[in-house]
Amino acid sequence: MSNLKPHALIIGAGAIGSFYGAILKRAGCTVSAVVRSEYDAVKAHGFRFESPLGDISWKPDHLYKDGDRPDSTPDYVILATKVLPGSDRAGLVRPWVGEGTNIVLIQNGLDIERELADAFPDNPIISCLAFIAVSRVAPGEIKHNAYGRLVMGRYPSGLDDHCQALSDLFVEGGIDIKLTEEVVRERWLKCVWNTPFNPLSVLANGADTYTMLDTPGGEKLVREMMQEVIDAAKADGYALPPEIIDSNIDGTRKMPAYKNSMALDYLNDRPIELDAILGNVVAIARKHGVPVPRLETMLAALRMRA
């Protein structure tokens, strides 16, 4: 990298990707984007935001369609697509990766880095977990409600100068960053909430958080599923604090009722990240011989529905 601010390319510039692109743009980076269905809207007007951070609307320095080739190799390729069965994420990033390019994943789920690490063994893999409330309301138009924090670490473990440099840029752009040497453990921690609430919302026809918790037996079921995630994590070498169940439930009740990302995908007839959020947890539990009957039942029911 030169002494100039780096060049970041966003692949999957939906609500999540365009938000973090906006933050890097505020930090003075060159930020480009690969878009699919919204190319014309973004080409004309850029990404338009309503956000508590103020006016963070931005236009990509370079805008590409699928199949295009880069004008120059970026310093960071940021993959912010959904992790869906059959998607070739390595193929998505391959045209944009050069020697020394950092591959940054801002994606949901567990055990999602391996595909990229195997395909690009010589490129740094930076894994990020996003804690944010943001949604697309129209082509190229995004509503950012709250948060934006990222948890970030080198995959499979550790920290290095690549992580620190990217963290500094995000902080300069105005969001909080937590650097971690155990990013896989952080993914397990996030699964304690995501793995029960996201799939349950689909089984409950797009229910919001209060509906899931306040339906008779609902909170009990959520707690039991959270415990199964904790049991699987422990068997995989990541002991999680038992009080995390109470803290997740209490935190959810303190927020207004809302529909999570999987509920919104289901209600809008979009594919859901079933394997990344639930299937991979079940697969790891089975590998270690850990019984997770509630998670297995939910996975089978959702696969039937699909």
C-alpha positions as CSV (number, residue, x, y, z in Angstrom):
1,M,0.0,0.0,0.0
2,S,1.1,3.6,-0.6
3,N,1.0,6.5,1.8
4,L,-2.3,7.5,0.3
5,K,-5.6,6.2,1.8
6,P,-6.3,2.7,0.5
7,H,-8.8,1.6,-2.1
8,A,-11.7,-0.6,-0.9
9,L,-14.0,-2.5,-3.2
10,I,-17.4,-3.6,-1.9
11,I,-18.9,-6.7,-3.3
12,G,-22.6,-7.0,-2.2
13,A,-23.3,-3.3,-1.8
14,G,-26.7,-3.8,-0.3
15,A,-27.7,-2.2,3.0
16,I,-24.7,-3.6,5.0
17,G,-22.1,-3.3,2.3
18,S,-23.1,0.3,1.3
19,F,-23.1,1.4,4.9
20,Y,-19.5,0.3,5.6
21,G,-18.5,1.7,2.2
22,A,-20.0,5.0,3.4
23,I,-17.8,4.8,6.6
24,L,-14.6,4.2,4.6
25,K,-15.6,7.0,2.3
26,R,-15.9,9.3,5.3
27,A,-12.4,8.2,6.3
28,G,-11.0,9.4,3.0
29,C,-10.7,6.1,1.2
30,T,-11.3,5.4,-2.5
31,V,-14.4,3.2,-2.4
32,S,-15.8,1.3,-5.4
33,A,-18.7,-1.1,-5.6
34,V,-19.9,-4.1,-7.5
35,V,-23.7,-4.1,-7.8
36,R,-26.3,-6.2,-9.6
37,S,-29.9,-5.2,-10.0
38,E,-29.5,-1.6,-8.7
39,Y,-26.7,-0.5,-11.1
40,D,-28.7,2.2,-12.9
41,A,-30.1,3.8,-9.6
42,V,-26.6,3.8,-8.0
43,K,-25.0,5.1,-11.1
44,A,-27.4,8.0,-11.2
45,H,-27.6,8.9,-7.6
46,G,-25.2,6.9,-5.6
47,F,-26.2,5.4,-2.2
48,R,-28.6,7.7,-0.4
49,F,-28.8,7.3,3.4
50,E,-31.0,8.3,6.3
51,S,-28.8,7.9,9.3
52,P,-28.3,9.2,12.8
53,L,-24.7,9.8,11.7
54,G,-25.9,12.6,9.5
55,D,-25.5,12.7,5.7
56,I,-23.4,9.7,4.8
57,S,-24.7,9.4,1.3
58,W,-21.9,8.6,-1.2
59,K,-21.2,7.8,-4.9
60,P,-18.7,5.0,-5.7
61,D,-15.4,6.1,-7.2
62,H,-15.8,3.2,-9.6
63,L,-19.1,1.3,-10.2
64,Y,-19.1,-2.2,-11.7
65,K,-21.6,-4.8,-12.8
66,D,-21.1,-8.5,-12.5
67,G,-18.6,-9.7,-15.1
68,D,-16.7,-6.4,-15.2
69,R,-13.0,-6.3,-14.5
70,P,-11.3,-3.8,-12.2
71,D,-9.5,-0.6,-13.3
72,S,-7.0,-1.3,-10.6
73,T,-6.4,-3.9,-7.9
74,P,-8.0,-2.8,-4.6
75,D,-6.2,-2.9,-1.2
76,Y,-9.3,-4.4,0.4
77,V,-12.0,-6.5,-1.2
78,I,-15.0,-6.4,1.2
79,L,-17.5,-9.2,0.7
80,A,-20.9,-8.3,2.2
81,T,-23.2,-10.7,0.3
82,K,-25.5,-13.2,2.0
83,V,-24.0,-16.7,2.5
84,L,-26.3,-18.9,0.5
85,P,-26.1,-22.5,-0.5
86,G,-24.5,-23.0,-3.9
87,S,-23.0,-19.5,-4.0
88,D,-19.4,-19.4,-5.2
89,R,-18.0,-16.7,-3.0
90,A,-14.4,-17.4,-4.0
91,G,-15.5,-17.0,-7.6
92,L,-17.1,-13.6,-6.8
93,V,-14.0,-12.1,-5.4
94,R,-11.4,-13.8,-7.6
95,P,-11.4,-11.2,-10.4
96,W,-10.7,-8.4,-7.9
97,V,-8.0,-10.0,-5.8
98,G,-4.3,-9.2,-6.5
99,E,-1.1,-9.9,-4.7
100,G,-1.4,-8.5,-1.2
101,T,-5.2,-7.7,-1.4
102,N,-6.9,-8.1,2.0
103,I,-10.1,-10.1,1.8
104,V,-12.6,-8.8,4.3
105,L,-15.8,-10.7,5.2
106,I,-18.7,-8.8,6.7
107,Q,-21.1,-11.7,6.7
108,N,-23.4,-13.7,9.0
109,G,-22.8,-17.2,10.1
110,L,-20.4,-19.7,11.4
111,D,-17.5,-21.5,9.6
112,I,-17.9,-19.2,6.6
113,E,-14.3,-18.2,6.2
114,R,-12.8,-21.6,5.2
115,E,-13.9,-21.4,1.5
116,L,-12.0,-18.1,1.0
117,A,-9.0,-19.1,3.1
118,D,-8.6,-22.3,1.0
119,A,-9.0,-20.4,-2.3
120,F,-6.6,-17.6,-1.4
121,P,-4.0,-19.0,1.0
122,D,-1.6,-16.1,0.3
123,N,-4.0,-13.3,1.0
124,P,-4.9,-12.0,4.5
125,I,-8.5,-13.0,5.5
126,I,-10.1,-10.5,7.9
127,S,-13.3,-11.7,9.4
128,C,-15.9,-9.2,10.7
129,L,-19.2,-9.4,12.6
130,A,-21.6,-6.5,12.1
131,F,-23.8,-5.3,14.9
132,I,-26.1,-2.9,13.1
133,A,-29.7,-2.0,12.3
134,V,-29.9,-1.0,8.7
135,S,-32.2,-1.8,5.8
136,R,-32.7,-1.1,2.1
137,V,-35.9,0.9,1.5
138,A,-35.7,1.4,-2.3
139,P,-33.0,1.0,-5.0
140,G,-29.9,2.7,-3.7
141,E,-31.8,4.1,-0.7
142,I,-30.9,2.8,2.8
143,K,-32.2,3.6,6.3
144,H,-29.6,3.3,9.0
145,N,-31.4,3.1,12.4
146,A,-28.7,2.4,14.9
147,Y,-25.3,0.9,15.7
148,G,-22.7,0.0,13.2
149,R,-20.1,-1.6,15.4
150,L,-17.8,-4.3,14.0
151,V,-15.9,-7.1,15.7
152,M,-12.8,-7.8,13.7
153,G,-10.0,-10.3,13.7
154,R,-7.6,-12.2,11.5
155,Y,-8.9,-15.7,10.4
156,P,-8.5,-18.2,11.9
157,S,-7.0,-16.3,14.9
158,G,-4.8,-13.5,15.9
159,L,-4.4,-9.8,15.0
160,D,-1.9,-8.2,12.7
161,D,-1.1,-4.9,11.0
162,H,-3.7,-5.5,8.3
163,C,-6.5,-5.7,10.9
164,Q,-5.2,-2.7,12.8
165,A,-5.0,-0.5,9.7
166,L,-8.6,-1.4,8.6
167,S,-9.8,-0.8,12.2
168,D,-8.2,2.6,12.2
169,L,-10.0,3.6,9.0
170,F,-13.4,2.5,10.3
171,V,-12.8,4.4,13.6
172,E,-11.8,7.5,11.6
173,G,-15.0,7.1,9.6
174,G,-17.1,7.2,12.8
175,I,-17.9,3.7,14.1
176,D,-16.8,1.5,17.0
177,I,-14.5,-1.4,16.4
178,K,-13.6,-4.3,18.7
179,L,-10.4,-6.1,17.7
180,T,-10.3,-9.7,18.7
181,E,-7.7,-12.5,18.6
182,E,-10.4,-15.1,18.6
183,V,-12.8,-14.2,15.9
184,V,-14.2,-17.7,15.6
185,R,-15.2,-17.5,19.3
186,E,-16.9,-14.2,18.6
187,R,-18.9,-15.9,15.8
188,W,-20.0,-18.5,18.3
189,L,-21.1,-15.7,20.7
190,K,-23.2,-14.1,18.0
191,C,-24.7,-17.5,17.1
192,V,-26.2,-17.7,20.6
193,W,-28.7,-15.0,19.5
194,N,-28.8,-15.5,15.7
195,T,-29.2,-19.3,15.6
196,P,-32.5,-19.4,17.6
197,F,-34.1,-16.0,16.7
198,N,-33.5,-15.9,13.0
199,P,-34.8,-19.3,12.0
200,L,-37.6,-19.2,14.5
201,S,-38.8,-16.0,13.0
202,V,-39.3,-17.8,9.7
203,L,-41.1,-20.7,11.3
204,A,-43.3,-18.1,13.0
205,N,-44.2,-16.5,9.6
206,G,-41.9,-13.5,10.0
207,A,-42.6,-12.8,13.6
208,D,-40.9,-10.0,15.5
209,T,-38.8,-10.5,18.6
210,Y,-41.5,-9.7,21.2
211,T,-43.9,-12.2,19.5
212,M,-41.3,-14.9,19.7
213,L,-40.5,-14.2,23.4
214,D,-44.1,-13.5,24.6
215,T,-45.9,-16.4,23.0
216,P,-46.5,-19.0,25.7
217,G,-43.5,-21.3,25.8
218,G,-41.6,-19.0,23.4
219,E,-38.9,-17.6,25.7
220,K,-38.4,-21.1,27.2
221,L,-37.8,-22.5,23.7
222,V,-35.4,-19.7,22.8
223,R,-33.4,-20.3,26.0
224,E,-33.2,-24.1,25.3
225,M,-32.0,-23.4,21.8
226,M,-29.4,-21.0,23.1
227,Q,-28.1,-23.6,25.5
228,E,-27.7,-26.1,22.6
229,V,-25.6,-23.5,20.8
230,I,-23.4,-23.1,23.9
231,D,-23.1,-26.9,24.2
232,A,-21.9,-27.2,20.6
233,A,-19.5,-24.3,21.0
234,K,-17.9,-25.9,24.1
235,A,-17.4,-29.1,22.2
236,D,-15.7,-27.2,19.4
237,G,-13.3,-25.7,21.9
238,Y,-15.0,-22.4,22.7
239,A,-16.4,-22.2,26.2
240,L,-19.0,-19.4,26.4
241,P,-20.2,-17.8,29.7
242,P,-23.5,-19.3,30.9
243,E,-24.9,-15.9,31.8
244,I,-24.9,-15.0,28.0
245,I,-28.4,-16.5,27.8
246,D,-29.8,-14.0,30.3
247,S,-27.9,-11.1,28.8
248,N,-29.2,-11.9,25.3
249,I,-32.8,-12.2,26.5
250,D,-32.6,-9.1,28.6
251,G,-31.0,-7.1,25.8
252,T,-33.6,-8.2,23.3
253,R,-36.4,-7.1,25.7
254,K,-34.8,-3.7,26.1
255,M,-35.0,-3.0,22.4
256,P,-38.2,-2.2,20.5
257,A,-39.8,-5.2,18.8
258,Y,-38.2,-5.8,15.5
259,K,-38.0,-8.2,12.6
260,N,-34.6,-9.7,12.1
261,S,-32.8,-10.0,8.8
262,M,-34.0,-13.6,8.1
263,A,-37.6,-12.6,8.8
264,L,-37.3,-9.8,6.3
265,D,-35.8,-12.0,3.7
266,Y,-38.6,-14.5,4.2
267,L,-41.3,-11.9,4.1
268,N,-39.8,-10.5,0.9
269,D,-39.4,-13.9,-0.8
270,R,-35.7,-13.8,-0.7
271,P,-33.4,-16.8,0.0
272,I,-32.5,-17.2,3.7
273,E,-29.0,-17.9,5.2
274,L,-30.2,-21.2,6.7
275,D,-26.9,-23.1,6.5
276,A,-24.6,-20.3,7.6
277,I,-26.7,-19.4,10.7
278,L,-28.2,-22.8,11.6
279,G,-27.0,-25.7,9.5
280,N,-23.3,-25.2,10.2
281,V,-24.0,-25.1,14.0
282,V,-25.9,-28.4,13.7
283,A,-23.1,-29.9,11.5
284,I,-20.4,-29.0,14.1
285,A,-22.6,-30.4,16.9
286,R,-23.0,-33.7,15.0
287,K,-19.2,-33.9,14.4
288,H,-18.6,-33.7,18.1
289,G,-21.5,-36.0,19.1
290,V,-23.4,-33.2,20.9
291,P,-27.2,-33.6,21.0
292,V,-29.0,-30.5,19.7
293,P,-32.5,-31.9,19.2
294,R,-34.3,-28.5,19.0
295,L,-31.9,-27.1,16.5
296,E,-32.1,-30.3,14.4
297,T,-35.9,-30.1,14.4
298,M,-35.9,-26.5,13.3
299,L,-33.4,-27.2,10.5
300,A,-35.4,-30.1,9.2
301,A,-38.6,-28.1,9.3
302,L,-37.1,-25.2,7.5
303,R,-35.6,-27.4,4.8
304,M,-39.1,-28.9,4.3
305,R,-40.5,-25.4,3.9
306,A,-37.8,-24.4,1.5
